[in-house]
Amino acid sequence: VDERSVNVAGEQAWIWIAMEPKSRRLLAIQLSWTRSSLAAYTFLKNLRDMYGVRVVLVDGAEWYFEPCIELGLRRHVQRGGAHSLMERLNKEVKRRLKDFDIQFPRNKTLRGAKTWLQAWKTYYNMVRYHMTLGHPPCNPNHEPEPHKMLKLIKEVMP
């Protein structure tokens, strides 16, 4: 689990991301206007309730401490290793969100950013080739990216 500041509509917002380190599956991605224990609680509660997460790897930030206790989650502070994967992923998401801002300037809203992030999560898990895995995290029968992306677009558009 990690968080990173981003610019949304000229305001500072926070991206919260959780990834399963072995499969590299992006479990959750969420935006909030604040980086606080309450925002961490909401994010971690969703992780626990939706994916059954019971253990979280964090960077030691204070806003994870109380929410982990309240939610009954084991908190492991880790620097390097799996947490380095999260840092790299966060940088990539921030870069991609900035590209989105440049390409689609009229959608500079929290809602527009949330929609884009959910679409990018699907791309990351289902289409994007991961060299370490040899396939996307949730698609071991990997099709070439353009074919898979076209198939996903046809599924969501009537």
N, C-alpha and C positions, 0 to 999 in steps of 0.2 A: 504494500500500500504506500502511496506517495501522493503529494500534492504539489502544485506549481502555480505561480501567478501568471495570469494572461490578461490581455487588454480586450475588453468587450465593450463596444460602443463608447470608447474613450474612458472607460472606468476599469479599475482593477477588479478582476474576478479570480476565482481559484478553481483549477481542475483537480479533481480527486480521482485517482486511478488505482485499480486493483488488478493484478495479473497473477495467474497461477504459474509459479516459476518453472515447473518441469515441462508442462505442456505449452507454455507461453500463451495460453488462452487469456485474452483480455476479458475479465469477468464483468467489471463495471467501470463506468466513466460518468462523472457527475460534475456539474458546475455549481458554484455558490458565490455569493458576493463577499463572504467572509471566510477567514481561516480561523476556526475556533473549535473548542471542544464540542459545541452543539452541532456544527457542520460535520465534524468527524463522527459524532454519535450517529447522525442521520445516515451517513455513508456506510459506516460499519454495520449498523442495524440492517440496512438493505442487503449487504453482503452476507450477513449471517442468515437472514430470513430467506433470501432467494437462492443462495448457493450452499448453505450449510457450513459456511466458513467458521472454524473454531479457533484457528491460530492465524495471527497476522504478523508479518515481518514489517517493521517500521524503522525509521531512521532515528528514533529517540525523541522526536518532537513532543513537547509537553501536551499538546492537544489530543494525543492518542491515549494518554494514561488513564484518565477517569472513564472515558467511554468504554475502553476495553474491560475495565473492572465491572462497570454497570451492566455490560452485555454478556459477561461471563466468557470473554475471549482471552486466550493466552497471547500475550504480546511479547514478541522477540525483537529486541533491538539488534539491528545488523547494519554494518557498514561494509560495502564491497559485496562481492558474490551476487546473490539474487537481488539485493537492493540496487546494485549497479545496473541491472537490467531495467529496473523501474525508473531510475534516473535517465537512462538513455531513451526509454519509451516516452517519458514525460517531455523530454527535449523534442522528440519527433512530433508528438501531438501539438506542442506549442508552435513548432515550425509550420506544421500543416494548417493549423488554425489561422496563423498569420497569412499563409497563402490564400486561404478561403476569404479572409478579410479583403485582400487585394483584388481577388477575382470577382467577389460578390459584395461590393461595398454597401448595397442597400439592405442587406440582411444583418447588419451590425447590431443585433439585439441579443439578449440572453436566450430567448427562444430560438432564434436562428442558429446561434452557436450550439445550443443543446441538440438541435435536429442534426446539424452537421456532424457533431461528435458521435451520435448514435450511428449515423451512416458510416462514419470512418471506422467505428468499432466493428461493424459487420464486415467491411472491407478487410480490416486487419485480421480478423478471425477466419474468414471464409475464402478470401481471394489472395491476399498478399503472401508471396512465397517467402519462407523463412529458411535461410541457408543452413542454420544449425539443425532444423528439423527435417529439411528436405521437402517440406510441404507447408501449407497454411495450418495453424494450430487446430482448427476444427474441420479440416477438409483433407484427410490423408490421401484421398483419391483425387489428387490435384489435377485440375484442368488448367490450361494456360490462362493467365489473368484476363485477357480481353474476352475470351469465351465465357468464363465464369461470371465476369462482371455483367456482360450482356444478359446472361440467364437471370441473374439477380434483379436487374432492372426490369426485365419482362415480368418477373414474379410480382413485383410491387406496383407496377403501373398497369392499369386496366387496358 
